[in-house]
Amino acid sequence: MRWTHTALPAEEVGALSRDAGVSPVLAELLLRAGVARSELAAQFLQPALAGLTDPFLLRNLEAAATRLRLAIAQREDVVVLGDYDVDGVSSTALLVGVLRRFGLSPRFIVPRRADDGYGLSRSAIDRALEQGRPQVFVALDCGTNSHAEVAYLCAQGIDVIVIDHHRSKERPLTQGILVNPHIDAEGSVDDVAWRNLCTVGLVFKLAHGLLKQLRSENHPVAFELKLREQLDLVALGTVADLVPLRGENRILARHGLRILQETQRPGLRALMDVAGMRPAQGVLPVDISFRLGPRINASGRLADAALSVELLLNDDETFCRETAQQLDQFNRERQDIERKITEEAERLVEEQFLSSQGVVLFGETWHPGVVGIVAGRISRKYNRPCVVLGNDGELAKGSGRSVDGINLVEVLGQCSEQLSSWGGHPMAVGIALKKENLPEFRARFAAAVTAHAGGDIAERQLQIACWLELEHIREALMDELAGLHPFGQGNPEPVFGLRGIVLRHRPEVFKELHFRFLVDNGVRRVHGVAWKQAHRLPPLNQPIDLAVELAWNHFNHRRLLQMELIDWRPTQG
């Protein structure tokens, strides 16, 4: 791992520190986040819901809201089909919940991975229509390129609305109403605050637009419904779907995490309980990524994700408690399957693909429902994009995960001829292809990654955001860092460097995997923990540099400021 740090001009750091009234450390972090003026610093550190733009700026969103307004007025039958990941599940729960408040009884369906495949498939549609033909069919988190499927619905006299954020090089829909912020986008993908919304963020904008229209008609429910209370669902999908936490995503996630902390949804409270969370201590993106998200995903990976939607919508405490426990059990099963596949995948990389810049792995016995998680593990461990595929009859089906700087949508656009279907966004994609096409796709994928990277992918880099003295690590700094939350995709948690640290106390190994350590320079004492690094203990009484993140450790109703070690190295020069 190569440490990198680009020093910023001292005069710029000093000017922002003075003008914004923040410490030099925070000023440096703001400058690295692209915040260079004091007025922008205030907006970044305190993102307000009032900063959300007019929802009707989104192409076709006004038409979608108008069609749903008509459905409400005429008490029409509505079917909502949402994808089976966290974004799709939270989007479905949000839209169904809002429409129920306005007196509709929308049916919802989630594709079954094994039976229906990915997205807006014909089999999922037929299953959705078994109980009758609706007037309106809404597809969430899928459908941008589903020409035949949308035409099939329209031919039956059904009005179709597609809300999706997936990018594709293929021709977008020409029938129905498509709301996708990447369609006909001009300029940079970050040129407007809402460009990188995931589907649940788009559904929130749709609900906002619907409320605007209904309030203009003095609809009583439109004034009673507090859209802010739906932000717990928005935070779930936004964080879990790895979209950049910038622009409106930052606003929605920041406020949504606070709503999630005190959510009144029995299903979410039950899920947090089985996940071992303590919401009173705060809810962070990592809680969604590693606790809530995997459990919501588990039902779609191993069973039926409709169970997760029902959990988010249901008010029955007993049902929610039992369902949360069921999802927890699914997650344990998923972890066991994933662990075995990961071991096999790592062995394949080491034996056959260690020299490949882009890795494509396939196993006949691998479960297509968990390979996305494995792809993420492989891409992180070997610092290269990875596609992991499982067996689905004649097809190899699975997911890809990328690393910083490699856009998987661009990569797949250069080697999609062998694919039966694909879609996603820069960091995560889903694909399917015939098994006989695997060798050719593997070669083309590796070549496309190499071309995209401009050569060999560099050694994994560790960006040091700021060098600190031990005396800087105090509660006042933590209070300032709280303004930078939430950390995640597009807004990484800062890694701090400390030079010339001398450990006087032997690190304490625990659970044979991790170790605790204490840094004491005679003026300031700070505790630290290193996860899964017991195999690489730092030396005593020798100067070393530390790369750390800072966090609160809650224990026995107390909180302790601690460093979380990312890496260490002998002090240079």
C-alpha positions as CSV (number, residue, x, y, z in Angstrom):
1,M,0.0,0.0,0.0
2,R,1.5,3.3,-1.1
3,W,0.8,6.4,1.0
4,T,0.1,9.6,-0.8
5,H,-0.5,13.1,0.3
6,T,-0.8,16.3,-1.7
7,A,0.0,19.3,0.4
8,L,-2.4,22.3,0.0
9,P,-1.2,25.9,-0.1
10,A,-1.0,27.1,3.5
11,E,-2.5,30.5,2.6
12,E,-5.7,28.8,1.1
13,V,-6.1,26.7,4.3
14,G,-5.6,29.7,6.5
15,A,-8.0,31.8,4.5
16,L,-10.8,29.3,4.6
17,S,-10.1,28.6,8.3
18,R,-10.4,32.3,9.1
19,D,-13.4,33.1,6.9
20,A,-15.4,30.0,7.8
21,G,-14.5,30.1,11.5
22,V,-13.2,26.5,11.5
23,S,-10.0,24.9,12.5
24,P,-7.1,24.5,10.0
25,V,-7.6,20.8,10.1
26,L,-11.3,21.1,9.1
27,A,-10.4,23.8,6.5
28,E,-8.0,21.4,4.9
29,L,-10.6,18.6,4.8
30,L,-13.2,21.0,3.3
31,L,-10.7,22.1,0.6
32,R,-10.1,18.5,-0.3
33,A,-13.8,18.0,-0.6
34,G,-13.9,20.8,-3.2
35,V,-15.4,23.4,-0.8
36,A,-13.3,26.5,-1.2
37,R,-15.5,29.3,-0.1
38,S,-16.9,30.1,3.4
39,E,-20.5,30.3,2.2
40,L,-20.2,26.9,0.6
41,A,-18.6,25.5,3.7
42,A,-21.7,26.4,5.7
43,Q,-23.9,24.7,3.2
44,F,-21.7,21.6,3.2
45,L,-21.4,21.3,7.0
46,Q,-25.1,22.0,7.6
47,P,-27.0,20.6,4.5
48,A,-30.6,21.7,4.7
49,L,-33.7,20.0,3.3
50,A,-34.6,23.5,1.9
51,G,-31.6,23.0,-0.4
52,L,-33.4,20.3,-2.4
53,T,-34.3,21.5,-5.8
54,D,-37.7,21.6,-7.6
55,P,-38.6,18.0,-8.3
56,F,-40.0,19.0,-11.7
57,L,-36.5,19.8,-13.0
58,L,-36.2,16.1,-13.5
59,R,-37.3,15.1,-17.0
60,N,-40.7,13.4,-17.1
61,L,-41.2,13.6,-13.3
62,E,-44.1,16.0,-13.6
63,A,-45.8,13.7,-16.0
64,A,-45.3,10.7,-13.6
65,A,-46.7,12.7,-10.7
66,T,-49.6,13.8,-12.8
67,R,-50.5,10.2,-13.8
68,L,-50.4,9.1,-10.1
69,R,-52.5,12.1,-9.1
70,L,-55.1,10.9,-11.7
71,A,-54.9,7.4,-10.2
72,I,-55.6,8.8,-6.8
73,A,-58.5,10.9,-8.0
74,Q,-60.1,8.0,-9.8
75,R,-59.2,5.3,-7.2
76,E,-57.4,3.2,-9.9
77,D,-55.6,0.0,-9.5
78,V,-51.8,0.4,-9.3
79,V,-49.1,-2.3,-9.3
80,V,-45.6,-1.5,-8.2
81,L,-42.7,-3.7,-9.2
82,G,-39.3,-3.0,-7.5
83,D,-35.9,-4.6,-7.8
84,Y,-34.8,-7.0,-5.1
85,D,-31.8,-5.0,-3.7
86,V,-32.0,-2.5,-0.8
87,D,-32.6,0.4,-3.2
88,G,-35.5,-1.4,-4.9
89,V,-37.0,-2.6,-1.6
90,S,-36.8,0.8,0.0
91,S,-38.2,2.5,-3.1
92,T,-41.1,0.0,-3.3
93,A,-41.9,0.5,0.4
94,L,-41.8,4.3,0.1
95,L,-44.1,4.6,-3.0
96,V,-46.5,2.0,-1.7
97,G,-46.7,3.6,1.7
98,V,-47.3,7.1,0.2
99,L,-50.0,5.8,-2.2
100,R,-51.7,4.0,0.7
101,R,-51.9,7.3,2.6
102,F,-53.9,8.7,-0.3
103,G,-56.5,5.9,-0.2
104,L,-55.1,3.5,-2.9
105,S,-54.3,-0.2,-2.3
106,P,-51.4,-0.7,-4.6
107,R,-50.2,-4.3,-5.1
108,F,-46.4,-4.7,-5.0
109,I,-44.2,-7.4,-6.4
110,V,-40.5,-8.1,-6.3
111,P,-38.8,-10.2,-8.9
112,R,-37.7,-13.6,-7.6
113,R,-34.0,-14.0,-8.5
114,A,-34.3,-17.7,-9.4
115,D,-37.6,-17.6,-11.3
116,D,-37.7,-14.1,-12.8
117,G,-34.1,-13.1,-13.2
118,Y,-33.1,-9.5,-13.0
119,G,-35.3,-6.4,-13.6
120,L,-38.5,-6.0,-15.5
121,S,-38.8,-9.5,-16.9
122,R,-41.8,-11.0,-18.6
123,S,-42.2,-13.6,-15.9
124,A,-42.3,-11.1,-13.1
125,I,-44.8,-9.0,-15.1
126,D,-47.1,-12.0,-15.6
127,R,-46.9,-12.8,-12.0
128,A,-47.8,-9.2,-11.2
129,L,-50.9,-9.4,-13.4
130,E,-52.2,-12.7,-12.0
131,Q,-54.6,-10.8,-9.7
132,G,-55.9,-8.6,-12.5
133,R,-54.9,-5.9,-15.0
134,P,-54.1,-2.5,-13.3
135,Q,-54.6,0.9,-14.8
136,V,-51.0,1.9,-13.8
137,F,-47.8,-0.2,-13.6
138,V,-44.8,1.4,-11.9
139,A,-41.3,-0.2,-12.3
140,L,-38.7,0.9,-9.8
141,D,-34.9,0.5,-10.0
142,C,-35.2,-1.3,-13.4
143,G,-36.7,-1.0,-16.8
144,T,-34.7,1.8,-18.6
145,N,-34.0,-0.5,-21.5
146,S,-37.0,-2.9,-21.2
147,H,-38.6,-2.1,-24.6
148,A,-40.4,-5.4,-25.2
149,E,-41.7,-5.6,-21.6
150,V,-43.1,-2.1,-21.5
151,A,-44.6,-2.5,-25.0
152,Y,-46.3,-5.7,-23.7
153,L,-47.9,-3.7,-20.8
154,C,-48.9,-0.8,-23.0
155,A,-50.5,-3.1,-25.5
156,Q,-52.9,-4.2,-22.7
157,G,-54.0,-0.6,-22.1
158,I,-51.8,-0.2,-19.0
159,D,-50.0,3.1,-18.4
160,V,-46.4,2.4,-17.4
161,I,-44.1,4.6,-15.3
162,V,-40.4,3.6,-14.9
163,I,-38.3,5.2,-12.2
164,D,-34.7,4.1,-12.6
165,H,-31.1,5.4,-12.2
166,H,-29.1,2.8,-14.0
167,R,-26.9,3.9,-16.8
168,S,-26.7,2.1,-20.1
169,K,-25.2,2.5,-23.5
170,E,-28.4,1.0,-25.0
171,R,-31.4,3.0,-26.4
172,P,-33.7,4.1,-23.5
173,L,-37.5,3.5,-23.4
174,T,-39.7,5.2,-26.1
175,Q,-43.0,4.1,-24.5
176,G,-44.3,4.8,-21.1
177,I,-43.0,7.6,-18.8
178,L,-39.3,7.2,-18.0
179,V,-37.7,9.1,-15.1
180,N,-34.0,8.5,-15.2
181,P,-31.5,11.3,-14.3
182,H,-28.9,10.0,-16.7
183,I,-31.1,10.0,-19.8
184,D,-30.2,12.9,-22.1
185,A,-27.9,14.2,-19.4
186,E,-25.6,17.0,-20.7
187,G,-22.2,17.7,-19.4
188,S,-20.7,16.1,-16.3
189,V,-22.7,13.5,-14.4
190,D,-22.3,15.8,-11.4
191,D,-23.5,18.9,-13.2
192,V,-26.7,19.1,-11.2
193,A,-27.4,18.3,-7.6
194,W,-29.8,15.5,-8.4
195,R,-27.9,13.7,-11.2
196,N,-26.6,10.9,-8.9
197,L,-29.8,10.1,-7.0
198,C,-30.5,6.4,-6.7
199,T,-34.1,5.1,-7.2
200,V,-35.3,5.7,-3.7
201,G,-34.1,9.3,-4.0
202,L,-36.0,9.6,-7.3
203,V,-39.1,8.2,-5.7
204,F,-38.8,10.7,-2.9
205,K,-38.6,13.5,-5.5
206,L,-41.7,11.9,-7.2
207,A,-43.6,12.0,-3.9
208,H,-42.5,15.6,-3.4
209,G,-43.9,16.5,-6.8
210,L,-47.1,14.6,-6.2
211,L,-47.6,16.5,-2.9
212,K,-47.0,19.8,-4.6
213,Q,-49.7,19.0,-7.1
214,L,-52.2,17.7,-4.5
215,R,-51.6,20.6,-2.2
216,S,-52.4,23.0,-5.0
217,E,-55.8,21.2,-5.1
218,N,-56.1,21.5,-1.3
219,H,-56.1,17.7,-0.9
220,P,-56.3,17.3,2.9
221,V,-54.0,14.3,3.1
222,A,-51.3,16.2,1.2
223,F,-51.0,18.6,4.1
224,E,-51.0,15.9,6.7
225,L,-48.3,13.8,5.1
226,K,-44.8,14.7,6.4
227,L,-42.4,13.7,3.7
228,R,-39.5,14.2,6.0
229,E,-40.6,11.1,7.9
230,Q,-39.9,9.0,4.8
231,L,-36.2,9.8,4.8
232,D,-35.3,6.7,6.8
233,L,-36.1,4.7,3.7
234,V,-34.3,7.1,1.5
235,A,-31.1,6.8,3.7
236,L,-31.3,3.0,3.5
237,G,-31.3,2.8,-0.3
238,T,-29.0,5.7,-0.9
239,V,-26.2,4.4,1.3
240,A,-26.6,0.8,0.4
241,D,-26.5,1.5,-3.4
242,L,-23.1,3.1,-3.4
243,V,-24.1,6.3,-5.1
244,P,-22.0,9.4,-4.4
245,L,-23.0,11.1,-1.1
246,R,-22.7,14.5,-2.8
247,G,-25.3,17.0,-3.9
248,E,-28.9,16.0,-3.0
249,N,-27.7,12.6,-1.9
250,R,-25.8,14.2,0.9
251,I,-28.8,16.2,2.0
252,L,-31.1,13.1,1.9
253,A,-28.6,10.8,3.6
254,R,-27.7,13.3,6.3
255,H,-31.3,13.9,7.4
256,G,-32.4,10.3,6.7
257,L,-29.8,8.9,9.1
258,R,-31.2,11.1,11.8
259,I,-34.8,9.9,11.0
260,L,-33.6,6.3,10.9
261,Q,-32.1,6.8,14.4
262,E,-35.6,7.5,15.8
263,T,-37.7,5.7,13.2
264,Q,-41.2,4.7,14.2
265,R,-41.4,1.8,11.7
266,P,-41.7,-1.4,13.8
267,G,-40.0,-3.3,11.0
268,L,-36.9,-1.2,11.0
269,R,-36.8,-1.1,14.8
270,A,-37.0,-4.9,14.9
271,L,-34.3,-5.2,12.2
272,M,-32.0,-2.9,14.1
273,D,-32.5,-5.0,17.2
274,V,-31.6,-8.3,15.6
275,A,-28.6,-6.6,14.0
276,G,-27.3,-5.6,17.4
277,M,-27.6,-1.9,16.8
278,R,-28.2,0.8,19.4
279,P,-29.8,3.6,17.6
280,A,-29.6,5.9,20.6
281,Q,-25.8,6.0,20.0
282,G,-26.4,7.2,16.4
283,V,-26.8,5.5,13.1
284,L,-23.9,5.7,10.6
285,P,-23.6,4.6,7.0
286,V,-21.6,1.6,8.1
287,D,-24.6,0.4,10.0
288,I,-26.6,0.3,6.8
289,S,-23.8,-1.2,4.8
290,F,-22.9,-4.0,7.1
291,R,-25.9,-4.5,9.4
292,L,-29.3,-3.5,7.9
293,G,-28.5,-3.7,4.2
294,P,-27.2,-7.3,4.2
295,R,-30.3,-8.5,6.1
296,I,-32.7,-6.7,3.8
297,N,-30.8,-8.1,0.8
298,A,-30.7,-11.6,2.2
299,S,-34.3,-12.4,1.5
300,G,-33.9,-11.4,-2.2
301,R,-30.7,-13.4,-2.5
302,L,-32.0,-16.6,-1.0
303,A,-35.8,-16.4,-1.0
304,D,-38.3,-13.6,-1.9
305,A,-37.5,-9.9,-1.3
306,A,-41.2,-9.1,-1.0
307,L,-40.7,-10.2,2.6
308,S,-38.4,-7.3,3.2
309,V,-40.9,-4.9,1.7
310,E,-43.6,-6.2,3.9
311,L,-41.3,-5.8,6.9
312,L,-40.8,-2.1,6.1
313,L,-44.6,-1.5,5.6
314,N,-46.1,-3.6,8.4
315,D,-47.2,-2.2,11.7
316,D,-47.7,-5.5,13.5
317,E,-45.0,-5.8,16.2
318,T,-45.2,-9.6,16.3
319,F,-44.9,-10.0,12.6
320,C,-42.0,-7.5,12.4
321,R,-40.1,-9.3,15.2
322,E,-40.6,-12.7,13.6
323,T,-39.7,-11.5,10.1
324,A,-36.6,-9.6,11.3
325,Q,-35.4,-12.9,12.9
326,Q,-36.1,-14.7,9.7
327,L,-34.1,-12.2,7.7
328,D,-31.3,-12.5,10.2
329,Q,-31.3,-16.3,9.7
330,F,-31.3,-15.8,5.9
331,N,-28.3,-13.5,6.4
332,R,-26.4,-16.2,8.4
333,E,-27.1,-18.7,5.6
334,R,-25.9,-16.1,3.1
335,Q,-22.7,-15.5,5.1
336,D,-21.9,-19.3,5.1
337,I,-22.4,-19.6,1.4
338,E,-20.5,-16.4,0.7
339,R,-17.6,-17.5,2.8
340,K,-17.1,-20.7,0.8
341,I,-17.4,-19.0,-2.5
342,T,-15.0,-16.3,-1.4
343,E,-12.4,-18.9,-0.5
344,E,-12.8,-20.6,-3.9
345,A,-12.7,-17.3,-5.7
346,E,-9.5,-16.2,-4.0
347,R,-7.9,-19.5,-4.9
348,L,-8.9,-19.0,-8.6
349,V,-7.4,-15.5,-8.6
350,E,-4.1,-16.7,-7.1
351,E,-3.8,-19.7,-9.4
352,Q,-5.0,-18.3,-12.7
353,F,-5.8,-14.6,-12.8
354,L,-3.3,-12.8,-10.6
355,S,-1.8,-11.0,-13.6
356,S,-5.2,-9.9,-15.0
357,Q,-6.2,-6.2,-14.6
358,G,-9.9,-7.1,-14.7
359,V,-11.0,-10.4,-13.2
360,V,-14.0,-12.5,-14.3
361,L,-14.7,-15.6,-12.2
362,F,-17.3,-18.3,-12.6
363,G,-18.3,-21.4,-10.6
364,E,-20.9,-24.0,-11.6
365,T,-21.9,-24.5,-7.9
366,W,-21.9,-20.8,-7.0
367,H,-25.2,-19.2,-5.9
368,P,-25.9,-16.2,-8.2
369,G,-27.6,-14.4,-5.3
370,V,-24.4,-13.9,-3.2
371,V,-21.7,-13.4,-5.9
372,G,-22.0,-9.6,-5.8
373,I,-20.8,-9.6,-2.2
374,V,-17.9,-11.9,-3.2
375,A,-17.1,-9.6,-6.2
376,G,-16.8,-6.7,-3.7
377,R,-14.4,-8.7,-1.5
378,I,-12.2,-9.7,-4.4
379,S,-12.1,-6.2,-5.9
380,R,-11.0,-4.7,-2.5
381,K,-8.4,-7.4,-1.7
382,Y,-6.7,-7.4,-5.2
383,N,-7.5,-3.7,-6.0
384,R,-9.0,-4.4,-9.4
385,P,-12.5,-4.6,-11.0
386,C,-14.0,-8.0,-10.6
387,V,-17.0,-9.8,-12.0
388,V,-18.2,-13.0,-10.2
389,L,-20.7,-15.2,-11.9
390,G,-22.8,-18.1,-10.7
391,N,-24.7,-20.9,-12.5
392,D,-28.2,-20.1,-13.9
393,G,-29.0,-22.9,-16.3
394,E,-27.6,-22.0,-19.7
395,L,-26.5,-18.6,-18.4
396,A,-23.7,-17.4,-16.1
397,K,-25.2,-14.7,-14.0
398,G,-23.8,-12.4,-11.4
399,S,-22.4,-9.0,-10.4
400,G,-19.3,-6.8,-10.8
401,R,-17.7,-4.4,-8.5
402,S,-15.1,-1.8,-9.3
403,V,-12.4,0.2,-7.6
404,D,-11.9,4.0,-7.6
405,G,-11.1,5.4,-11.0
406,I,-12.6,2.6,-13.1
407,N,-16.1,3.1,-14.4
408,L,-17.7,-0.3,-15.0
409,V,-20.5,1.2,-17.2
410,E,-17.8,2.5,-19.5
411,V,-15.8,-0.8,-19.4
412,L,-18.9,-3.0,-20.1
413,G,-19.8,-0.6,-23.0
414,Q,-16.6,-1.7,-24.7
415,C,-17.2,-5.5,-24.3
416,S,-20.9,-6.0,-24.1
417,E,-21.3,-8.0,-27.3
418,Q,-21.0,-11.3,-25.4
419,L,-23.6,-10.3,-22.8
420,S,-27.3,-11.3,-22.8
421,S,-28.1,-8.5,-20.4
422,W,-26.4,-6.0,-18.2
423,G,-26.9,-2.7,-16.3
424,G,-25.8,-0.8,-13.3
425,H,-23.7,2.2,-12.4
426,P,-19.9,3.0,-12.2
427,M,-19.1,1.0,-9.1
428,A,-21.6,-1.9,-9.3
429,V,-23.2,-3.8,-12.2
430,G,-25.3,-6.9,-12.8
431,I,-24.7,-9.1,-15.9
432,A,-25.8,-12.3,-17.6
433,L,-24.2,-14.2,-20.5
434,K,-24.2,-17.6,-22.1
435,K,-21.6,-19.8,-20.6
436,E,-19.9,-20.5,-24.0
437,N,-19.2,-16.7,-24.2
438,L,-17.2,-16.7,-20.9
439,P,-13.7,-17.0,-22.4
440,E,-14.2,-14.2,-24.9
441,F,-15.8,-12.0,-22.4
442,R,-13.1,-12.6,-19.9
443,A,-10.4,-11.5,-22.4
444,R,-12.3,-8.5,-23.5
445,F,-13.2,-7.4,-20.0
446,A,-9.5,-7.5,-18.9
447,A,-8.5,-5.6,-22.0
448,A,-11.2,-2.9,-21.5
449,V,-10.2,-2.4,-17.9
450,T,-6.5,-2.0,-18.9
451,A,-7.5,0.5,-21.6
452,H,-9.7,2.4,-19.2
453,A,-7.0,2.5,-16.6
454,G,-4.4,3.7,-19.2
455,G,-2.1,0.7,-18.4
456,D,-1.6,-1.4,-15.4
457,I,-3.7,-0.6,-12.4
458,A,-1.5,1.1,-9.9
459,E,-0.6,-0.3,-6.5
460,R,-3.4,0.4,-4.0
461,Q,-3.0,3.9,-2.7
462,L,-3.8,5.2,0.7
463,Q,-4.7,8.9,0.6
464,I,-3.7,10.8,3.7
465,A,-6.1,13.6,4.1
466,C,-4.3,15.5,6.7
467,W,-1.2,15.1,9.0
468,L,-2.0,15.6,12.7
469,E,-0.1,15.9,15.9
470,L,-1.4,13.7,18.7
471,E,-2.5,16.8,20.6
472,H,-5.0,17.5,17.8
473,I,-7.0,14.3,18.6
474,R,-9.6,15.7,21.0
475,E,-13.3,15.9,21.4
476,A,-13.3,19.4,19.7
477,L,-11.9,17.8,16.5
478,M,-14.6,15.1,16.6
479,D,-17.3,17.7,16.9
480,E,-15.9,19.4,13.8
481,L,-15.6,16.1,11.9
482,A,-19.3,15.4,12.6
483,G,-20.1,18.2,10.2
484,L,-18.5,16.2,7.4
485,H,-20.8,13.2,7.9
486,P,-22.2,11.1,6.3
487,F,-19.1,9.4,4.9
488,G,-19.4,7.0,2.0
489,Q,-19.1,6.8,-1.8
490,G,-18.0,10.2,-3.1
491,N,-17.3,11.6,0.4
492,P,-14.7,9.2,1.9
493,E,-13.9,9.2,5.6
494,P,-10.6,11.1,6.1
495,V,-7.5,9.1,6.9
496,F,-5.2,11.0,9.2
497,G,-1.4,10.6,9.4
498,L,0.7,10.8,12.5
499,R,4.5,10.9,12.2
500,G,7.2,9.6,14.5
501,I,4.9,7.8,16.9
502,V,6.8,5.6,19.4
503,L,4.8,2.8,21.1
504,R,6.0,2.3,24.7
505,H,3.4,-0.4,25.5
506,R,3.1,-3.7,23.8
507,P,-0.1,-4.1,21.6
508,E,-2.7,-6.4,23.1
509,V,-4.0,-9.1,20.6
510,F,-7.6,-10.1,21.0
511,K,-9.6,-12.8,19.3
512,E,-6.4,-13.8,17.6
513,L,-7.2,-11.4,14.8
514,H,-7.1,-7.8,16.1
515,F,-5.0,-5.7,18.5
516,R,-5.4,-2.8,20.7
517,F,-2.6,-0.2,21.3
518,L,-1.9,2.9,23.3
519,V,-0.1,6.0,22.1
520,D,1.3,8.2,24.9
521,N,3.8,11.0,24.3
522,G,3.8,12.3,27.9
523,V,1.3,15.0,27.0
524,R,-1.6,13.2,25.4
525,R,-2.8,9.6,25.6
526,V,-5.0,8.1,22.8
527,H,-6.2,4.5,22.6
528,G,-6.4,2.7,19.2
529,V,-7.6,-0.5,17.7
530,A,-6.4,-2.4,14.6
531,W,-9.0,-4.7,13.0
532,K,-7.7,-8.0,11.4
533,Q,-4.0,-6.9,11.7
534,A,-2.8,-9.1,14.5
535,H,-0.4,-10.7,11.9
536,R,1.4,-7.4,11.6
537,L,2.1,-5.9,15.0
538,P,4.1,-2.6,15.0
539,P,7.4,-2.6,16.8
540,L,8.1,-1.1,20.3
541,N,10.4,1.9,20.9
542,Q,10.9,2.6,17.2
543,P,9.5,5.7,15.4
544,I,6.6,4.7,13.1
545,D,4.0,6.6,11.1
546,L,0.3,5.8,11.6
547,A,-2.6,6.1,9.2
548,V,-5.8,6.2,11.2
549,E,-9.5,7.0,11.2
550,L,-11.0,8.6,14.3
551,A,-14.2,7.2,15.9
552,W,-16.1,7.0,19.1
553,N,-16.1,3.7,20.9
554,H,-19.3,3.2,23.0
555,F,-18.9,0.9,25.9
556,N,-20.7,0.6,29.2
557,H,-22.7,3.8,28.6
558,R,-19.5,5.7,28.0
559,R,-17.8,6.8,24.9
560,L,-14.1,6.8,24.3
561,L,-12.3,8.6,21.5
562,Q,-10.1,6.1,19.7
563,M,-8.0,5.7,16.6
564,E,-8.8,2.9,14.1
565,L,-5.5,1.9,12.5
566,I,-5.6,1.5,8.7
567,D,-1.8,1.0,8.2
568,W,1.6,1.7,9.7
569,R,5.1,2.1,8.3
570,P,8.6,2.9,9.7
571,T,9.1,6.6,9.9
572,Q,10.9,7.7,6.8
573,G,14.0,9.9,7.0
